[in-house]
């Protein structure tokens, strides 16, 4: 019966079906699809996404080399990976399925090493415990380019679910070859000789025990936290930023470590803590690594950064005669440029940093090793490396606020920020605007000598009722003031 007691007609059933399809719409964000477990992240929707991926692979890639499938430590990840593998195999495409929780970059490495047509990773990265999702990796071993994602979205809208002669699903160890590869890329002999001590935080994610295993093998002093599997991610989101990194900060101080190293839920992002327990944001990590590559390694290539990253990178690149490319937010844009130009390093605000010489892919585990590599080669703890940067290139401080607000408030704020009438923010005059991805105000604010040019970026999520504010300025106090003024602008 219908809700009011009337008999349900065929037309009612059609309307119900249409409504169900509407609420189950799948949207791809900056790095694949994410949804709330048991709400929109369901096995049926995983099948739909896998069907679209299979159809894309059959049409546009050498499908006979198969697809790699991996998964993280979240609720339902292992089963969802099996479901995706089954759909792809039914389409006639061979599958190598991870036999254990696996970092996303290990899937990407397996794609490239095996000459596979692509990779599927079941993960929701740094999102809260009740989210999950699917990422797709291109045959080059990195985030699928915008062009690839557009084609997969077209297949999804068409309801593609190809069927062929059922192919095999083979379980494989994706971690061991990946660990060997990152250890070849970093100078593990040098790191092994260091006297530095590290704290390692896997945030209950799929990087669990990998760094610890590498350090143990090479005789590097270390302590570990949050290595166990716990899909509730108790008290944190598995994102290596404040406040979720507080336990690592405490551990570094308590255990007298020279640095703390963290990876996110699927281990493709890095976070760090200095020897005094202070948080080292991804921008400083990017800058430390870039300067080391230019000064010590002297590798060729230019630099790519996302629209919401520090402009200290511009100063470093300019000093050493390297070009800076600026992209939209999402590593897929950075990966795209890595395959078109001679790119040394590319990175984004969220802790994703990659190297063309390895893979066009962000990699939290590799970056932890390289940060330890820099410390070993320079003979300095992490905090001192950051202080050296601030002295040489001017004080740069960064902050971010995530505003979970109604959709109409989010859209209103973006429209008002985009409007020509906005002349000031708080007590600071807006001197120019940029709109590559969101709306960025450059502000007439103090630079404390040669410090950062102040800016604030308003960027709305395309998939959630969420507006992110990003700011950089020459002092922490000024960053906080600008973020507070921006939040007031949004809410009022």
N, C-alpha and C positions, 0 to 999 in steps of 0.2 A: 504494500500500500504506500501511496505517497504520504508525505508528512502530515497533511491535513485530513487524511482518511479517505481521499479519493483514489480510485484505481490508477495505477501507474500505466501510462500509455507508451507506445513506441516512441512518440516524440519526446516524452519525459526522459526515456532511457538515452536517446540521442543527446539531449541537453546535458544529462548527467555525465555522459562520456566526454562531451566537449569541455565541460567544466573541469573534469578530472585531468584532461590533457593540459588545460590552461594552467592549473595550479602545479602541475608537474613539469613545467617548462624548465629546460636545462640551459643554463647560461655559462659560457666560458669566460673566465676572468683573465688576469694577467698571466696566469700559469695553469691553465686547465680548468677543470670543473670542480667545484666544492659544494657540499650541501650538508644539512643537518641529518645525522643518522636516524633512520626510521621515519623521517619526514620526507625529504626529497632525495637523500642518499639511501636508496633502496637497491636491492639486487636487480629488480626489474630495470631501474634506471641505469645501473652499471651495465646491464646487457645492452641497452640502447646505445650507450656511449661506445661500448666495445664493438657493436655492430657497425657504427659509423667509422670507427678506426679501421676495422677490417675492410670495409668497402673502400676507404681511402687507400689503404695499402695495396689492395688488388688492382686499383685503377692507376695508381701513380708511382708505385715502388716495385722493386724486384722482390716480390713476396716470397719467392722460393727460399730465400735466406732466413725467413721466419721473423718472429717478433719476440722480444724479451719482456717478461712480466715479473714485476717485483711488488713488495708491499712493506708497510711500516708496522708499528706496534699498536695501532689504534684498534678499537672495537671493530670487528667484522672485516678488517683489512685482508687477512689471510683468505677468508672465504670469498670475499669480493674479487680477489686476484684469481682464485680458481674459477669463479664465474666468468670473468673476462677472458681467461685463457680458453675456456670451453667454447665461448662464442667465436673467438678468433680461429680456433682449431676446426670448428664446424664449417667455417668459411673456406677451409682447405689450406690454411696457413700454419706451418709448424710453429710451435711455441716452446721456448725455454722458460720454465717457471722457477722462480727462486725457491730454494728449499729452507729458507729462514728469513727472518726480518732483515731487510736490506736497505742501506742508504740509497737515496735517489741517484747520487753520482755513480754508484756502483752499477746501477741499471744502465745509465748512460755509457759508462765505460764498456759494459758487456755488448751493447748495441754496436759500438765502433769496433771493438776487438773481434766480434763474430761476423761483421759485415751484415748485420740484421737490417731489416726494413724499417725498424723503429722499436720503441720501447714504451711499455705501459707501466706506470707506477701508481699503486693505490696508496694515497696519502692525502692528508690535509695540512701537511707541513707544520706551520706554527699555530694553527687555529686551536680553539679550545677543544676539550676532550670529546664533546658531542658532535664534532664535525668530522667528515671524511671527504674524499674526493679522488679524482683521477687526473694524472698528468700524462702527457704524451711527449716522447722524445724522438727527434728526427734521426735519420740514418747516420748523420754526422756525429751523433753522440752528444746532443745538447737540446736545450729547450726548443720545441717546435717553433718555426718561424711564423710570423703573422699570416703568410700565404698558406702555409700548411694548415694552420688552425682554421682559416676561412674555409678551406675545402672540407675539413672534418665537420665543421658546423653545417655545411651544405648537405653532407651525407646524413647528419643527424636530423635535420629538418625534413629530409625526404624519407625518414624512417628506414634507412638501409639496414638490412639484416641478411647479408649474403650467405648462401649455403653451397658447399661443394663437396668434394670427396674428403671426408674427415681426416685431418692431419694429426700428427702425434703431439702430445704434451710431455716434455721431458723435464724432470726436475734437475736443477743445476745449482752448484755453489757459485754464486755471483760475487761473494765477498773476497775469497782468497786471491783471484787474479787482480781485483781492484786494489787490495792492500799492497800487493807486490808492486803495482804500477805507481801508486803514490809514494811508496818508499824509494823507488828509483828516481822520482822527480825531485824529491827533497834530498838534502845531503844528510842521510841518517848517520853516517860515520861521524860527522862533525857534531850533530845533535847528541849522539851517544857519548861524546867526550865532555859535554858541558856539565858544569856543576849546578846548574839551575834546577829548581824543583817546581813542578807544575801540579795544579789541581785540575782535574778533568770532570766535566759535567755533561752527561749525555741527555739530561732532561727527560729520562724515561723513553727516549726515542730510539730509532733504528741504528744510530751510531754507537749503541751500547757495546762496551768492551773493545771497540776497534782501536781507538787511540791508546787505551790502557795496554792492550796487547802489543801494539807496536813499541810503545815506550818500554814495556817489560823486556821485550826481545832485545832491545838495544841498550839496556842498562840505564835508562833515564829515570831519575827520581820522580815519583808522582804519587798522588792520592786521588781517589775517585769518589764521586757522589752520583746518585740517581742513575745507576747503571741497570737496575732491575726493570723488568717489564711491568708497567702499571698503566693501563689504558685510561685511567681516570686522571692522570697527570696531577696528583694531589697538590692543591694550593697554587698551581701555576698554569699558564699556557706555555707550551713548549717552544717559546720564542726567547732567544738569548739576549734580552734587553731587560732594563729595570721595569717593574720590580721582580720579575720572575727569576732574576739571576742573584737575588739577595743571598741565598744559601751558598752559592759559589764565592761571593764576596767574603762572607764570614769564614768560609773554609780556607781561603787564601791567607787571611790574617792569622787564623788560629794555627794553621799548619806551617806558617812562615814560608809560603811559596813565593816564587819570583814572578809568577803569572798564573792566571786561571784561564782555561780554555773551554769553551762550550760549543756544542752543536745543537741545532733545533730538532724538531720532531722527526724529520727525514734526513737530517745530517747534511743538507746542502748549504746551510748558512752557519756563519761563525759569530760568536760573541766572546768578549775577553774582559779580564779583570787585571788591574795592575797590582804590583806587590804591596801597595798600601790598602788594597781592598776597593779602590775606586773603579768604577765602571769605565771601560774603554769602548767607545761606540764604534760602529762599523766603519765610519768615515775615517777615524784615526787609524784603524787597522788597514784600510785601503791605502792610506797615505804612507804608512810605515812600509808596507810591502812594495808600493810603487817606487819610493825613494831607494830602497834596497836593490830592486831590479835595475834601476838606472845607474846607480853609483857602483854597486858591487858586481852585479852580473853583466851589466852593459849590454843587455839584450836589445835587439831592434824592435821597432813597432810603436804605434801610437796608443792612445788611451781612450776608453769609452766609459762614460758615466751616465747614470740615469738623471732625469730632471730634478730629482729631489735629493741629490747628494752634495757634499761639501765642495765649495769652490776653492778650497786649499789645493785640490787636485790640479786645478788650472794653473796655479802658481808654480807647483812642482814641475808640471809638464813644460811650462814656458821656460823655466830655468834651464832645462835640459834639451830644449829644442824639439819637443814632441807635440804633435797635434792632439787636441782634445775634441772628441765627438760627444755630443749630448743627445740622449734618446728619450723616448717616452718610457714610462715606468713599466717594468716587466723585463725579465732577463731574455725573453724571446727577441726583443729588439736589439739587445746587446749581442746575442748569438748571431743574429742576422748580419750585423756589421762585421763581426769576427770572421765571417766567411767571405766578405766582400773586400776587406782591406787588411793591411798588415797591422794587426792589433796585438800589442804586448799584453795588456790586461784590461779587463772590463768589470764593472761592478755597480751595485745598487745600494740604496739606503738600508735595506733589510738584512744586510750581512752576506749577500750573495756576490762572490768574486770569482772570476774565472780567467784562464790563460789559454790563448790560442795554441801554445806549444803542447798543452796537455789535452784539453777538450774545450769546445765552446760551451762550457757548462759551469755553473757555480758549484763550489765544493767545500763544505765546511771542514771535513776531515783534512783535506789537502792544505787548506789555509791555516789550520791549527799547526800542522807540521812546518809550514813555511814560516809562520810567526816564530816558532821555536828555533828555526833555522836562522832567522835574522838575529834573534837574541844571542845565539851561540857565536855567530860570526862577528857581531859587534861587541860582544862581551858585556852587554848591558841588560838589566831587567826591563820589562815592558814599559813601566812608567817613565823611565829615563828616556827611552826611545821617543815616546810621545812628547815629553818636555822638550827634547831637542827639536822636534818638528815645529812646536809652537814658537820657539825662539827664532828659528830660521825663516819661517814663512808667515809669522804673525799669529796672534791668538784667534782661534776659530772654535766656537762652541755651538752645539747643536741640540735641538730638542724636538719632540713630537708629542702630539696629543691626539688620541682617538676619541671622537665624539659620537656616541651611539644616540642618534637623534631621529625623530620622525622624518619620513621621506620628504614631506613638503618643506620642512625646515632646511633640510639638506639642499634641496633644489633652489629654494629662495636665497640661501647664502651664496651659492655659486652664481646665480643670476646677478645678485647685487655686487659681488666681487668683480664680475666681468663688466659691469656697467661703467661707462666713462665718468660718471659723477663721483666715484670714490677718490677723494683727494688726500685722505689721511687715514691712519690707523692708530688709535690712541693719540699719543702726542707727537707721532712721527709722520712726516709728509711722504706720500707715495711719489717716488721720482720716476718710476716706469713700471710697466707690467709685461709679463710674458705668459703665453697660454699653450705651450707645447703639450702639457698634460696636466690639467687643472689650471688654476690662476695663481701666478706668483707676483707678489708685490715686492719691489725693491724700495727700501726705506732710507730716508735721510736721517740716519742714526749714527751716534759716535762709533768710530773704528778703533779708538784707543791707540792711536798711532798708525801702525800698519796692519791692524786686525781685519777681521772679516767684514765685507760689505753686507749689511743686514738685509735679510729677505724673509718672507713668509709665503708658504704655498698652501692654498686651499685645494684639496683634491677629494672628490666624492667617489666612494666605492660604486662600481657598476652592478654589484650583486647583493649588497647589504645596505640597511639603513645606517650608514656609517660615513662620517666625514673626517678625514685626517688633516691635521695641521702640522706642517713641518717648518722649522725656523732655524736660521743660523745668524749669529752675530758675534761681536768681539768680546762678550763676557757672558757668563751664565745668567747673571741677573738681567741682562738685556734680553736674552733669549726667553726667559720666563715672562718678562714684561710684555714682549711681543706676542707670545702665545696666549697670554691672558687677554690682551686687547683683541686678538683674533677670535677667541672663543666668545667674548662679549659681542663682537660684530655678528657672529653666527647666530647666537641665541636671541639677540635683540632685533 
